[in-house]
Amino acid sequence: MNQLTIKPRLIHSVAFVKGVFLLLFIITMSACSKKQKTQDSAVIDEPRGSARQEEVVSQNQKLLTEEDGEESSATAVQVSSQHRKIQEEDLSKGIRKLVKEGSLSLKTMNIDSGKVWLDNVVSDFGGYYEKEDMFHDESSVYYNIVVRVYPEKFEALVSGIEKGQYQVLSKSIRVSDVTEETVDIQSRITSKKAYLRRYRELLSRAATIQDILEIEEIVRSLQEEIESQESRLTRLHQNIELSTLTLTLKKDKEVGVRVIPQETFLSKVKNSLSASFKVIENFVLWVIEVWPQLLVFAVILFFVWRRVKKYLQ
């Protein structure tokens, strides 16, 4: 009987312990879930500039540096080394990127025929007019012309114009070596594009709005720098492929000389009579204009004279 009594009690005790453990497990899981939900909500709803958000941004920036630094730096160094190697090979072969520019000022006696001659010379050397302006002032008429020509024909074109029939008033020639500059700009563009690609990858994985805004600002700045460098590189290549020569074709205007004829005796008499009649005409007109004042003055003078005469008598 004791065994039958103890056995049900043991069974009830085990069931009670299992129930307690199950209840504790459910309470623990519920608390953990609630805590995690509260933390997630705090990260999402936390206002911008809070301590928690700054910590998240700092972690993302650290991640960006760690992920981007090694690969992008290695890419930049590799690209720079490749460009420097190409530059050294070109220099060893005597290959340089030169920009040739110059200006010539010519004087002609006939602006029309001079312009036709200049058109033919530029055409013979394969050049073309990039810009053409014509001006007039008080003393001269002249053309301002910007010529683009292939570099290998630049010196020949300048020499052909100098040997022409027109006087050379001024001349200026300048050659700039831009080999290192073009290599340096190309290296910078390639390196910045590598960084831009990495920042765009990080942008797609950004967790917060603050991270998105900061990375977008970096991407915008990189894009502007790349566009500026590419524009500069394009201008350099254009000036390398085609040289520039600025021409001024000038013609002085003829200034007429005024001949003053000598006066004869008859002309002097005529001029004197004209001056006399002019004086008389002006006097008559003056009298007509002021006659009322003269009349009043005469009446006053008459009465004064009568009083003086009567007083003297």
Residue pairs with C-beta under 8 A, 6 or more apart in sequence:
42 52
43 52
43 53
43 56
43 208
46 52
46 53
47 53
48 209
48 210
53 208
53 210
56 207
56 208
56 210
56 211
57 208
57 210
57 211
57 214
60 206
60 207
60 208
60 211
61 214
63 202
64 199
64 202
64 215
67 198
67 202
68 195
68 198
68 199
68 202
71 198
72 191
72 194
72 195
72 198
75 191
75 194
76 187
76 190
76 191
76 194
76 195
79 187
79 190
79 191
79 194
80 187
80 191
83 183
83 186
83 187
83 190
84 183
84 187
86 183
87 179
87 180
87 183
90 96
90 179
91 179
96 177
96 179
97 177
97 178
97 179
97 182
97 236
97 240
98 151
98 175
98 176
98 177
98 178
98 240
99 175
99 176
99 178
99 236
99 239
99 240
99 243
100 151
100 154
100 173
100 174
100 175
100 243
100 244
101 173
101 174
101 175
101 176
101 239
101 243
101 244
101 245
102 154
102 158
102 171
102 172
102 173
102 174
102 243
102 244
102 245
102 246
103 170
103 171
103 172
103 245
103 246
103 247
103 248
104 158
104 161
104 162
104 168
104 170
104 171
104 245
104 246
104 247
104 248
105 168
105 169
105 170
105 171
105 247
105 248
105 250
106 114
106 118
106 161
106 164
106 166
106 167
106 168
106 169
106 247
106 248
106 249
106 250
107 166
107 167
107 169
107 250
107 251
107 252
108 114
108 166
108 167
108 249
108 250
108 251
109 251
110 251
111 141
111 142
111 143
111 249
111 251
114 166
114 249
114 251
115 143
115 249
117 164
117 165
117 166
118 143
118 145
118 161
118 247
118 249
121 157
121 160
121 161
121 164
122 128
122 129
122 147
122 149
122 157
124 160
125 149
125 153
125 156
125 157
125 160
126 149
126 150
126 153
127 147
127 148
127 149
127 150
127 153
127 157
127 245
128 147
128 148
128 149
129 145
129 146
129 147
130 146
130 147
130 148
130 244
131 144
131 145
131 146
132 143
132 144
132 145
132 146
133 143
133 144
133 145
134 141
134 142
134 143
134 144
135 141
135 142
135 143
135 144
138 253
139 252
139 253
139 255
140 250
140 251
140 252
140 253
141 250
141 251
141 253
142 248
142 249
142 250
142 251
143 247
143 248
143 249
143 250
144 246
144 247
144 248
145 246
145 247
145 248
145 249
146 244
146 245
146 246
146 247
147 157
147 244
147 245
147 246
147 247
148 242
148 243
148 244
148 245
149 157
149 242
149 243
149 245
150 241
150 242
150 243
151 240
151 241
151 242
151 243
154 243
154 245
157 245
158 171
158 173
158 245
161 247
162 168
162 171
166 249
169 248
169 250
178 236
178 239
178 240
181 236
182 233
182 236
182 237
182 240
185 229
185 232
185 233
185 236
186 233
188 229
189 226
189 229
189 230
189 233
192 222
192 225
192 226
192 229
193 226
195 222
196 219
196 222
196 223
196 226
199 215
199 218
199 219
199 222
200 219
202 215
203 212
203 215
203 216
203 219
206 212
206 215
263 271
287 294
